[in-house]
Amino acid sequence: IMADQYTVKKSVKLKTWDITKFDDGDMPSSTYHVTERSGFYSCDCPGYRRQKVKEDHKHSRIVKFWRENLEESPGYFLSISGSDIEHTKLNTEW
C-alpha cells in the first residue's frame, strides 16, 4: 500500500500553507491549511484537534519539512512514513 501523497503551496493568508492530499490517483481528496505562529504549527484538519502531541501532527510536519528542507519549492509530492518524510520532484517538463 502506497502512503498518501501531499503537495504544499503558499496560501493567500500570511504564514499559512495549503496541504493537499492525494489518496490514489490524480484527483485530490482533501485540502487543509497549516498556519505557523512563533515557530508553532497548527492545522485545521479534524485529526489535529484530537491529536495529543501537536508537534507530531503529520500535516504540520510535512509543511515544516517542505519549508526547511525544500525551501518552499513547488512541484514536490511528499509522503510520511513513521518518522520519515519522503519527497519526489514532479516531472514538470512535458
N, C-alpha and C positions, 0 to 999 in steps of 0.2 A: 504494500500500500504506500503510495506516494504521499509525502507530507503536503499539507496545504501550502499553497504558494501565495505570496503577498507582493504587492507593489506599493511604493510610498512616494508621495509627492507633497510639495508645499501646498497648504491651504491658503485661501484668501485671507484668513484670520492670522494675526501675528502670533508667532510661536506655536502654530498648530499645523499638523500634517494629516493628510488623508491616507489611511492604510486600507487597501482594497484586497479582499480575499478571493482567491480562485480555487474552488474545490477540485474540479477535474474538467478542464475544457477552457474554452475561450471567453465564456461569459462570467463576469464577476458575481459572486454570491452575496457579498456584503461589503459595505464601506463604513469604517469608523473613523473617529477623529481623536488624535493623540495631541495633548497640549503639554507644553513644558513651562513650568514656573519655578524659578530659582533652582534649576537643576533637578526638579522633581517632575516626573512624567505621570500624567493621568490619561485615561481612555474613557470614551463614552459608551463602550460596549456593555452588554448585560453582565458578562463574566467579570469585569473589573470590579464592580460593586461587591460581588460575592467573594473575591479573592482576598485571603487574609494578608499575605505578604505582597504589598502593591509593587515593590521593586521587581518581583518575579513575573509580572504580567507580560505575556508574550507580545502583545501589540506594542507596548511601551518599549520593551527590549529590542524589538526589530527596528523601530523608529530611531532609537538611540544608537544602535549599531550602524544603521544607514547614515546617520549624521556624522558619527565619529570616524567610521572606517571607510565609507564610500563617498564622503564629502558631499552628500546630498545629490549625487549624480543620478540623473534619470535613466530609465532603461534597465533596471535590475528586477529580477524576481528573487525574493528572499523567502527562506523557509526556516523553521525552527525544529530542532530535534533534541529534546532534553536540554542540555546547557549550550548546545552548539547552534550557531546561526550560520546558515549557508547562503551563498548568493551566486546567481548566474546572470551574466550580462546578456541581454537580449540582442539578437542579430537585427539591427535596425536598418541594414542595407539590403534592399530587396533586389 
